[in-house]
Amino acid sequence: MYSDPIDHLPDPVRQPGFYADVPVKRGIAWVIDLVIIMVLVVPVVILTAFIGMLFLPFLYLVVGFLYRWFTIAGGSATWGMRMMAIEFRDSFGRRLDSQQALLHTLGYTVSISIVPVQIVSIILMFTSERGQGVTDMVLGTTALNRRA
Protein backbone atom coordinates (compact mmCIF):
# COMPACT_ATOMS: atom_id res chain seq x y z
CA MET A 1 0.00 0.00 0.00
CA TYR A 2 1.65 3.25 1.16
CA SER A 3 4.11 3.96 3.91
CA ASP A 4 3.44 6.07 6.95
CA PRO A 5 4.90 9.57 6.37
CA ILE A 6 6.61 9.47 9.78
CA ASP A 7 8.75 6.63 8.36
CA HIS A 8 10.66 9.26 6.38
CA LEU A 9 12.15 10.67 9.58
CA PRO A 10 15.22 9.11 11.20
CA ASP A 11 14.30 6.15 13.40
CA PRO A 12 14.83 7.08 17.06
CA VAL A 13 15.92 3.53 17.91
CA ARG A 14 18.34 2.91 15.03
CA GLN A 15 19.51 6.54 14.69
CA PRO A 16 19.30 8.02 18.20
CA GLY A 17 21.92 10.67 17.41
CA PHE A 18 19.30 12.71 15.56
CA TYR A 19 17.24 12.99 18.77
CA ALA A 20 20.02 13.10 21.40
CA ASP A 21 19.54 15.99 23.87
CA VAL A 22 17.00 17.69 21.58
CA PRO A 23 14.47 18.47 24.38
CA VAL A 24 17.18 20.19 26.43
CA LYS A 25 18.48 22.01 23.36
CA ARG A 26 14.93 23.17 22.58
CA GLY A 27 14.67 24.59 26.09
CA ILE A 28 17.95 26.47 25.78
CA ALA A 29 16.97 27.68 22.29
CA TRP A 30 13.67 28.91 23.73
CA VAL A 31 15.54 31.05 26.28
CA ILE A 32 17.86 32.41 23.56
CA ASP A 33 14.84 33.25 21.40
CA LEU A 34 13.16 34.94 24.37
CA VAL A 35 16.16 37.26 24.75
CA ILE A 36 16.31 37.94 20.99
CA ILE A 37 12.61 38.84 20.93
CA MET A 38 13.08 41.18 23.90
CA VAL A 39 15.94 42.89 22.05
CA LEU A 40 13.74 43.23 18.93
CA VAL A 41 10.90 44.76 20.95
CA VAL A 42 13.08 47.61 22.29
CA PRO A 43 13.45 49.50 18.97
CA VAL A 44 9.73 49.10 18.31
CA VAL A 45 8.97 50.69 21.68
CA ILE A 46 11.41 53.53 20.94
CA LEU A 47 9.96 54.06 17.44
CA THR A 48 6.49 54.42 18.92
CA ALA A 49 7.74 57.19 21.24
CA PHE A 50 7.37 54.75 24.15
CA ILE A 51 3.61 54.43 23.58
CA GLY A 52 4.38 50.78 22.84
CA MET A 53 5.05 50.34 26.57
CA LEU A 54 1.28 50.56 27.10
CA PHE A 55 0.83 47.54 24.85
CA LEU A 56 4.02 45.68 25.75
CA PRO A 57 2.51 42.16 26.15
CA PHE A 58 0.64 42.50 22.84
CA LEU A 59 3.72 43.99 21.17
CA TYR A 60 5.87 41.15 22.48
CA LEU A 61 3.34 38.60 21.20
CA VAL A 62 3.27 40.14 17.70
CA VAL A 63 7.05 40.56 17.41
CA GLY A 64 7.59 37.03 18.78
CA PHE A 65 5.05 35.54 16.39
CA LEU A 66 6.63 37.23 13.36
CA TYR A 67 10.15 36.36 14.52
CA ARG A 68 9.30 32.67 14.92
CA TRP A 69 7.33 32.45 11.69
CA PHE A 70 9.95 34.13 9.50
CA THR A 71 12.99 32.42 11.03
CA ILE A 72 11.40 28.96 10.88
CA ALA A 73 10.23 29.60 7.30
CA GLY A 74 13.71 30.83 6.34
CA GLY A 75 15.75 27.95 7.73
CA SER A 76 13.41 25.54 9.50
CA ALA A 77 14.71 26.84 12.83
CA THR A 78 14.69 29.97 14.95
CA TRP A 79 18.02 31.68 15.61
CA GLY A 80 18.12 30.06 19.04
CA MET A 81 17.58 26.64 17.48
CA ARG A 82 20.33 27.32 14.95
CA MET A 83 22.71 28.19 17.78
CA MET A 84 21.82 24.87 19.41
CA ALA A 85 22.24 23.00 16.09
CA ILE A 86 18.65 21.73 15.85
CA GLU A 87 16.00 22.19 13.20
CA PHE A 88 12.42 21.24 12.43
CA ARG A 89 11.55 18.64 9.84
CA ASP A 90 8.11 17.68 8.56
CA SER A 91 6.82 14.10 8.51
CA PHE A 92 8.58 13.51 5.18
CA GLY A 93 11.94 14.72 6.50
CA ARG A 94 11.79 18.03 4.63
CA ARG A 95 12.47 21.48 6.05
CA LEU A 96 9.36 23.44 6.95
CA ASP A 97 8.03 25.80 4.29
CA SER A 98 6.35 29.13 5.02
CA GLN A 99 2.87 27.64 5.48
CA GLN A 100 4.11 24.89 7.79
CA ALA A 101 6.15 27.48 9.71
CA LEU A 102 3.02 29.62 10.11
CA LEU A 103 0.99 26.65 11.36
CA HIS A 104 3.77 25.60 13.73
CA THR A 105 4.08 29.14 15.10
CA LEU A 106 0.31 29.39 15.49
CA GLY A 107 0.23 26.05 17.32
CA TYR A 108 3.13 27.14 19.53
CA THR A 109 1.34 30.41 20.35
CA VAL A 110 -1.85 28.58 21.30
CA SER A 111 0.02 26.02 23.40
CA ILE A 112 1.94 28.64 25.40
CA SER A 113 -1.27 30.58 25.93
CA ILE A 114 -3.01 27.64 27.62
CA VAL A 115 -0.92 26.50 30.60
CA PRO A 116 -2.16 22.87 30.76
CA VAL A 117 -1.41 22.41 27.05
CA GLN A 118 2.04 23.94 27.57
CA ILE A 119 2.76 21.55 30.45
CA VAL A 120 1.56 18.52 28.45
CA SER A 121 3.69 19.66 25.51
CA ILE A 122 6.83 19.92 27.65
CA ILE A 123 6.18 16.49 29.19
CA LEU A 124 5.69 15.00 25.72
CA MET A 125 8.97 16.51 24.50
CA PHE A 126 10.80 14.64 27.26
CA THR A 127 8.85 11.38 27.08
CA SER A 128 7.76 10.78 23.47
CA GLU A 129 9.86 8.66 21.17
CA ARG A 130 10.75 11.55 18.84
CA GLY A 131 10.66 14.34 21.46
CA GLN A 132 7.59 15.95 19.91
CA GLY A 133 5.39 18.48 21.67
CA VAL A 134 1.64 18.86 21.11
CA THR A 135 2.04 21.10 18.05
CA ASP A 136 4.64 18.74 16.58
CA MET A 137 2.32 15.76 17.02
CA VAL A 138 -0.61 17.57 15.39
CA LEU A 139 1.48 18.75 12.42
CA GLY A 140 3.72 15.66 12.15
CA THR A 141 6.87 17.75 12.67
CA THR A 142 9.82 17.04 14.89
CA ALA A 143 13.00 18.77 15.97
CA LEU A 144 16.22 16.99 15.07
CA ASN A 145 19.89 17.59 15.55
CA ARG A 146 21.10 19.19 12.34
CA ARG A 147 22.71 16.84 9.88
CA ALA A 148 26.47 17.33 9.67
ROSE-4610 file (N, C-alpha, C; in Angstrom, 1 decimal, always signed):
// ROSE-4610
residu = [M/M/M/Y/Y/Y/S/S/S/D/D/D/P/P/P/I/I/I/D/D/D/H/H/H/L/L/L/P/P/P/D/D/D/P/P/P/V/V/V/R/R/R/Q/Q/Q/P/P/P/G/G/G/F/F/F/Y/Y/Y/A/A/A/D/D/D/V/V/V/P/P/P/V/V/V/K/K/K/R/R/R/G/G/G/I/I/I/A/A/A/W/W/W/V/V/V/I/I/I/D/D/D/L/L/L/V/V/V/I/I/I/I/I/I/M/M/M/V/V/V/L/L/L/V/V/V/V/V/V/P/P/P/V/V/V/V/V/V/I/I/I/L/L/L/T/T/T/A/A/A/F/F/F/I/I/I/G/G/G/M/M/M/L/L/L/F/F/F/L/L/L/P/P/P/F/F/F/L/L/L/Y/Y/Y/L/L/L/V/V/V/V/V/V/G/G/G/F/F/F/L/L/L/Y/Y/Y/R/R/R/W/W/W/F/F/F/T/T/T/I/I/I/A/A/A/G/G/G/G/G/G/S/S/S/A/A/A/T/T/T/W/W/W/G/G/G/M/M/M/R/R/R/M/M/M/M/M/M/A/A/A/I/I/I/E/E/E/F/F/F/R/R/R/D/D/D/S/S/S/F/F/F/G/G/G/R/R/R/R/R/R/L/L/L/D/D/D/S/S/S/Q/Q/Q/Q/Q/Q/A/A/A/L/L/L/L/L/L/H/H/H/T/T/T/L/L/L/G/G/G/Y/Y/Y/T/T/T/V/V/V/S/S/S/I/I/I/S/S/S/I/I/I/V/V/V/P/P/P/V/V/V/Q/Q/Q/I/I/I/V/V/V/S/S/S/I/I/I/I/I/I/L/L/L/M/M/M/F/F/F/T/T/T/S/S/S/E/E/E/R/R/R/G/G/G/Q/Q/Q/G/G/G/V/V/V/T/T/T/D/D/D/M/M/M/V/V/V/L/L/L/G/G/G/T/T/T/T/T/T/A/A/A/L/L/L/N/N/N/R/R/R/R/R/R/A/A/A]
num = [1/1/1/2/2/2/3/3/3/4/4/4/5/5/5/6/6/6/7/7/7/8/8/8/9/9/9/10/10/10/11/11/11/12/12/12/13/13/13/14/14/14/15/15/15/16/16/16/17/17/17/18/18/18/19/19/19/20/20/20/21/21/21/22/22/22/23/23/23/24/24/24/25/25/25/26/26/26/27/27/27/28/28/28/29/29/29/30/30/30/31/31/31/32/32/32/33/33/33/34/34/34/35/35/35/36/36/36/37/37/37/38/38/38/39/39/39/40/40/40/41/41/41/42/42/42/43/43/43/44/44/44/45/45/45/46/46/46/47/47/47/48/48/48/49/49/49/50/50/50/51/51/51/52/52/52/53/53/53/54/54/54/55/55/55/56/56/56/57/57/57/58/58/58/59/59/59/60/60/60/61/61/61/62/62/62/63/63/63/64/64/64/65/65/65/66/66/66/67/67/67/68/68/68/69/69/69/70/70/70/71/71/71/72/72/72/73/73/73/74/74/74/75/75/75/76/76/76/77/77/77/78/78/78/79/79/79/80/80/80/81/81/81/82/82/82/83/83/83/84/84/84/85/85/85/86/86/86/87/87/87/88/88/88/89/89/89/90/90/90/91/91/91/92/92/92/93/93/93/94/94/94/95/95/95/96/96/96/97/97/97/98/98/98/99/99/99/100/100/100/101/101/101/102/102/102/103/103/103/104/104/104/105/105/105/106/106/106/107/107/107/108/108/108/109/109/109/110/110/110/111/111/111/112/112/112/113/113/113/114/114/114/115/115/115/116/116/116/117/117/117/118/118/118/119/119/119/120/120/120/121/121/121/122/122/122/123/123/123/124/124/124/125/125/125/126/126/126/127/127/127/128/128/128/129/129/129/130/130/130/131/131/131/132/132/132/133/133/133/134/134/134/135/135/135/136/136/136/137/137/137/138/138/138/139/139/139/140/140/140/141/141/141/142/142/142/143/143/143/144/144/144/145/145/145/146/146/146/147/147/147/148/148/148]
x = [+0.8/+0.0/+0.9/+0.8/+1.6/+2.3/+3.4/+4.1/+3.6/+3.8/+3.4/+4.4/+4.0/+4.9/+6.0/+5.6/+6.6/+7.8/+7.6/+8.8/+9.9/+9.6/+10.7/+11.6/+11.3/+12.2/+13.1/+14.3/+15.2/+14.6/+14.9/+14.3/+15.0/+14.2/+14.8/+15.6/+15.2/+15.9/+17.2/+17.1/+18.3/+19.3/+18.7/+19.5/+19.3/+19.6/+19.3/+20.1/+21.1/+21.9/+21.1/+20.1/+19.3/+18.4/+18.1/+17.2/+18.0/+19.3/+20.0/+20.0/+19.5/+19.5/+18.6/+17.8/+17.0/+16.0/+15.3/+14.5/+15.2/+16.4/+17.2/+17.6/+18.1/+18.5/+17.3/+16.1/+14.9/+14.7/+14.9/+14.7/+15.7/+16.9/+17.9/+17.7/+17.3/+17.0/+15.8/+14.8/+13.7/+14.1/+15.0/+15.5/+16.3/+17.1/+17.9/+16.9/+15.8/+14.8/+14.1/+13.8/+13.2/+14.0/+15.3/+16.2/+16.2/+16.3/+16.3/+15.0/+13.9/+12.6/+12.6/+13.0/+13.1/+13.9/+15.1/+15.9/+15.2/+14.5/+13.7/+12.6/+12.0/+10.9/+11.4/+12.6/+13.1/+13.0/+13.5/+13.5/+12.0/+11.1/+9.7/+9.1/+9.5/+9.0/+9.5/+10.8/+11.4/+10.8/+10.6/+10.0/+8.5/+7.9/+6.5/+6.5/+7.6/+7.7/+7.3/+7.6/+7.4/+5.9/+5.0/+3.6/+3.5/+4.4/+4.4/+4.5/+5.0/+5.1/+3.7/+2.7/+1.3/+0.7/+1.3/+0.8/+1.9/+2.8/+4.0/+3.7/+2.8/+2.5/+2.0/+1.1/+0.6/+1.8/+2.6/+3.7/+4.7/+5.0/+5.9/+5.3/+4.0/+3.3/+3.5/+3.2/+3.3/+4.7/+5.7/+7.1/+7.5/+7.2/+7.6/+7.0/+5.7/+5.1/+5.7/+6.0/+6.6/+8.1/+8.8/+10.1/+10.2/+9.3/+9.3/+8.9/+7.8/+7.3/+8.4/+9.0/+10.0/+11.3/+11.7/+13.0/+12.8/+11.7/+11.4/+11.2/+10.5/+10.2/+11.5/+12.5/+13.7/+14.8/+14.7/+15.7/+15.3/+14.0/+13.4/+13.8/+14.3/+14.7/+14.8/+14.5/+14.7/+16.2/+16.6/+18.0/+18.5/+17.7/+18.1/+18.3/+17.4/+17.6/+18.8/+19.1/+20.3/+21.6/+21.6/+22.7/+22.9/+21.8/+21.8/+21.9/+22.1/+22.2/+21.1/+19.8/+18.7/+17.8/+16.9/+16.0/+14.7/+13.7/+12.4/+12.4/+11.8/+11.5/+10.1/+9.5/+8.1/+8.1/+6.9/+6.8/+7.5/+7.9/+8.6/+10.1/+10.5/+11.9/+12.4/+11.4/+11.8/+11.8/+12.5/+12.5/+11.1/+10.7/+9.4/+9.3/+8.2/+8.0/+7.3/+7.0/+6.3/+5.0/+4.2/+2.9/+3.0/+3.9/+4.1/+4.7/+5.6/+6.2/+5.1/+4.1/+3.0/+2.2/+1.8/+1.0/+1.7/+3.0/+3.8/+3.8/+4.0/+4.1/+2.7/+1.7/+0.3/+0.0/+0.4/+0.2/+1.0/+2.3/+3.1/+2.5/+2.0/+1.3/+0.1/-0.7/-1.9/-1.4/-0.4/+0.0/+0.7/+1.4/+1.9/+0.9/-0.2/-1.3/-2.2/-2.2/-3.0/-2.1/-1.9/-0.9/-1.0/-2.2/-2.2/-1.6/-1.9/-1.4/+0.1/+0.6/+2.0/+2.7/+2.2/+2.8/+2.8/+1.6/+1.6/+2.6/+2.7/+3.7/+5.1/+5.5/+6.8/+7.1/+6.1/+6.2/+6.4/+5.6/+5.7/+7.1/+7.6/+9.0/+10.0/+9.8/+10.8/+10.5/+9.2/+8.8/+8.5/+8.1/+7.8/+9.0/+8.8/+9.9/+10.7/+10.1/+10.7/+10.9/+10.5/+10.7/+9.7/+8.5/+7.6/+6.7/+6.4/+5.4/+4.0/+3.0/+1.6/+1.6/+2.1/+2.0/+2.7/+3.9/+4.6/+3.8/+3.1/+2.3/+1.1/+0.5/-0.6/-0.1/+1.0/+1.5/+2.4/+2.8/+3.7/+5.2/+5.5/+6.9/+7.7/+9.0/+9.8/+11.1/+11.7/+13.0/+14.1/+15.1/+16.2/+17.5/+18.6/+19.9/+20.2/+20.8/+21.1/+22.1/+21.8/+22.7/+24.0/+25.1/+26.5/+26.8]
y = [-1.2/+0.0/+1.2/+2.1/+3.2/+3.3/+3.9/+4.0/+5.1/+5.0/+6.1/+7.2/+8.5/+9.6/+9.7/+9.3/+9.5/+8.6/+7.5/+6.6/+7.3/+8.5/+9.3/+10.0/+10.1/+10.7/+9.6/+10.1/+9.1/+8.3/+7.0/+6.1/+6.4/+6.7/+7.1/+5.9/+4.7/+3.5/+3.2/+3.2/+2.9/+4.1/+5.3/+6.5/+7.5/+7.2/+8.0/+9.3/+9.4/+10.7/+11.9/+11.6/+12.7/+13.3/+12.5/+13.0/+13.2/+13.0/+13.1/+14.5/+14.7/+16.0/+17.1/+16.7/+17.7/+18.4/+17.7/+18.5/+19.5/+19.2/+20.2/+21.3/+21.0/+22.0/+22.9/+22.3/+23.2/+24.2/+23.7/+24.6/+25.7/+25.4/+26.5/+27.4/+26.9/+27.7/+28.6/+28.1/+28.9/+30.1/+29.9/+31.1/+32.0/+31.5/+32.4/+33.2/+32.6/+33.3/+34.3/+34.0/+34.9/+36.2/+36.1/+37.3/+38.0/+37.3/+37.9/+38.7/+38.1/+38.8/+40.1/+40.0/+41.2/+42.3/+41.9/+42.9/+43.5/+42.7/+43.2/+44.2/+43.9/+44.8/+46.2/+46.3/+47.6/+48.7/+48.4/+49.5/+49.8/+48.8/+49.1/+50.0/+49.8/+50.7/+52.1/+52.2/+53.5/+54.2/+53.5/+54.1/+54.5/+54.0/+54.4/+55.5/+56.1/+57.2/+56.7/+55.4/+54.8/+54.5/+54.8/+54.4/+52.9/+52.2/+50.8/+50.1/+50.9/+50.3/+50.0/+50.8/+50.6/+49.2/+48.8/+47.5/+46.5/+46.5/+45.7/+44.2/+43.6/+42.2/+41.9/+42.7/+42.5/+42.7/+43.7/+44.0/+42.8/+42.3/+41.1/+39.9/+39.7/+38.6/+38.7/+39.9/+40.1/+40.0/+40.6/+40.6/+39.1/+38.4/+37.0/+36.1/+36.4/+35.5/+35.7/+37.0/+37.2/+36.7/+36.9/+36.4/+34.8/+34.1/+32.7/+32.2/+32.8/+32.4/+32.6/+33.8/+34.1/+33.4/+33.2/+32.4/+30.9/+30.4/+29.0/+28.8/+29.7/+29.6/+29.8/+30.6/+30.8/+29.8/+28.9/+28.0/+26.8/+26.6/+25.5/+25.5/+26.7/+26.8/+28.3/+28.6/+30.0/+30.2/+31.4/+31.7/+30.9/+30.8/+30.1/+28.6/+28.0/+26.6/+26.5/+27.4/+27.3/+27.3/+28.2/+28.2/+26.9/+26.2/+24.9/+23.7/+24.0/+23.0/+22.0/+22.5/+21.7/+22.4/+21.6/+22.2/+21.4/+22.0/+21.2/+20.5/+19.4/+18.6/+18.2/+18.2/+17.7/+16.2/+15.6/+14.1/+13.4/+14.1/+13.5/+13.8/+14.4/+14.7/+16.0/+16.8/+18.0/+19.2/+20.2/+21.5/+22.1/+22.8/+23.4/+24.6/+24.7/+25.8/+26.9/+28.0/+29.1/+28.8/+28.0/+27.6/+26.7/+25.8/+24.9/+25.7/+26.6/+27.5/+28.3/+28.8/+29.6/+28.8/+27.6/+26.6/+26.2/+26.0/+25.6/+26.8/+28.0/+29.1/+29.4/+29.2/+29.4/+28.3/+27.1/+26.0/+26.3/+26.8/+27.1/+28.3/+29.3/+30.4/+30.0/+29.1/+28.6/+27.7/+26.9/+26.0/+26.8/+27.9/+28.6/+29.5/+29.7/+30.6/+29.8/+28.5/+27.6/+26.8/+27.1/+26.5/+25.0/+24.3/+22.9/+22.3/+22.9/+22.4/+22.6/+23.7/+23.9/+22.9/+22.6/+21.5/+20.2/+19.8/+18.5/+18.5/+19.6/+19.7/+19.5/+20.1/+19.9/+18.5/+17.9/+16.5/+15.6/+15.8/+15.0/+15.1/+16.3/+16.5/+15.6/+15.4/+14.6/+13.2/+12.8/+11.4/+10.7/+11.4/+10.8/+10.3/+9.3/+8.7/+9.6/+10.6/+11.6/+12.9/+13.1/+14.3/+15.4/+15.0/+15.9/+16.5/+17.8/+18.5/+18.3/+19.0/+18.9/+19.4/+20.5/+21.1/+20.2/+19.6/+18.7/+17.5/+17.0/+15.8/+16.0/+17.2/+17.6/+17.8/+18.4/+18.8/+17.7/+16.7/+15.7/+16.2/+17.2/+17.8/+17.2/+17.4/+17.0/+17.9/+18.1/+18.8/+17.7/+17.9/+17.0/+17.7/+17.0/+17.6/+17.8/+18.9/+19.2/+18.2/+17.8/+16.8/+17.5/+16.8/+17.3/+17.5]
z = [+0.0/+0.0/+0.0/+1.1/+1.2/+2.5/+2.6/+3.9/+4.7/+6.0/+7.0/+6.8/+6.6/+6.4/+7.5/+8.7/+9.8/+9.5/+8.7/+8.4/+7.6/+7.1/+6.4/+7.3/+8.6/+9.6/+10.1/+10.6/+11.2/+12.3/+12.4/+13.4/+14.7/+15.8/+17.1/+17.7/+17.3/+17.9/+17.2/+15.8/+15.0/+14.8/+14.9/+14.7/+15.8/+17.1/+18.2/+18.2/+17.5/+17.4/+16.9/+16.1/+15.6/+16.7/+17.7/+18.8/+20.1/+20.1/+21.4/+21.9/+23.2/+23.9/+23.2/+22.3/+21.6/+22.5/+23.5/+24.4/+25.2/+25.7/+26.4/+25.5/+24.3/+23.4/+23.0/+22.9/+22.6/+23.7/+24.9/+26.1/+26.1/+25.8/+25.8/+24.6/+23.5/+22.3/+22.6/+23.4/+23.7/+24.5/+25.5/+26.3/+25.4/+24.5/+23.6/+22.7/+22.2/+21.4/+22.2/+23.5/+24.4/+24.5/+24.7/+24.7/+23.4/+22.3/+21.0/+20.8/+21.1/+20.9/+21.8/+23.0/+23.9/+23.3/+22.7/+22.0/+20.8/+20.1/+18.9/+19.3/+20.5/+20.9/+21.3/+21.8/+22.3/+21.2/+20.0/+19.0/+18.6/+18.6/+18.3/+19.4/+20.6/+21.7/+21.5/+21.1/+20.9/+19.7/+18.6/+17.4/+17.7/+18.6/+18.9/+20.0/+20.2/+21.2/+22.6/+22.9/+24.1/+24.4/+23.4/+23.6/+23.6/+22.9/+22.8/+24.2/+25.2/+26.6/+27.1/+26.7/+27.1/+26.6/+25.5/+24.8/+24.8/+25.8/+25.8/+25.6/+26.3/+26.1/+24.7/+24.2/+22.8/+21.8/+22.0/+21.2/+21.2/+22.4/+22.5/+21.7/+21.9/+21.2/+19.7/+19.1/+17.7/+17.2/+17.8/+17.4/+17.5/+18.6/+18.8/+17.7/+17.4/+16.4/+15.0/+14.6/+13.4/+13.3/+14.4/+14.5/+14.3/+15.0/+14.9/+13.5/+13.0/+11.7/+10.6/+10.6/+9.5/+9.7/+10.9/+11.0/+10.8/+11.2/+10.9/+9.4/+8.7/+7.3/+6.5/+7.0/+6.3/+6.5/+7.5/+7.7/+8.5/+8.7/+9.5/+11.0/+11.4/+12.8/+13.2/+14.5/+15.0/+15.1/+15.4/+15.6/+16.8/+17.9/+19.0/+18.7/+17.9/+17.5/+16.6/+15.8/+15.0/+15.8/+16.9/+17.8/+18.5/+18.7/+19.4/+18.4/+17.1/+16.1/+16.0/+16.1/+15.9/+14.8/+14.2/+13.2/+13.1/+12.6/+12.4/+11.1/+11.1/+9.8/+9.8/+8.6/+8.6/+8.5/+8.4/+8.5/+7.4/+6.3/+5.2/+5.2/+6.3/+6.5/+5.8/+5.3/+4.6/+5.6/+5.3/+6.0/+5.9/+7.0/+6.9/+6.0/+5.2/+4.3/+5.0/+4.4/+5.0/+5.6/+4.9/+5.5/+6.7/+6.6/+7.8/+9.0/+8.7/+9.7/+10.4/+9.6/+10.1/+11.0/+10.6/+11.4/+12.6/+12.5/+13.7/+14.7/+14.2/+15.1/+15.7/+15.0/+15.5/+16.6/+16.3/+17.3/+18.6/+18.4/+19.5/+20.3/+19.7/+20.4/+21.2/+20.6/+21.3/+22.5/+22.3/+23.4/+24.5/+24.3/+25.4/+26.1/+25.4/+25.9/+26.9/+26.8/+27.6/+28.5/+29.7/+30.6/+30.6/+30.8/+30.8/+29.5/+28.3/+27.0/+27.0/+27.5/+27.6/+28.4/+29.6/+30.4/+29.8/+29.2/+28.4/+27.3/+26.6/+25.5/+26.0/+27.1/+27.6/+28.1/+28.8/+29.2/+28.0/+26.9/+25.7/+25.1/+25.1/+24.5/+25.2/+26.5/+27.3/+27.3/+26.9/+27.1/+25.8/+24.7/+23.5/+22.7/+21.9/+21.2/+20.3/+19.7/+18.8/+19.5/+20.8/+21.5/+20.9/+20.5/+19.9/+21.0/+20.8/+21.7/+21.0/+21.6/+21.1/+19.7/+19.4/+18.1/+17.1/+17.5/+16.6/+16.3/+17.3/+17.0/+16.1/+16.3/+15.4/+14.0/+13.8/+12.4/+11.8/+12.6/+12.2/+12.0/+12.7/+12.7/+13.9/+13.8/+14.9/+14.8/+15.9/+16.0/+16.0/+15.2/+15.1/+15.2/+15.6/+15.5/+14.1/+13.7/+12.3/+11.8/+10.5/+9.9/+9.7/+9.8/+9.7/+8.2]
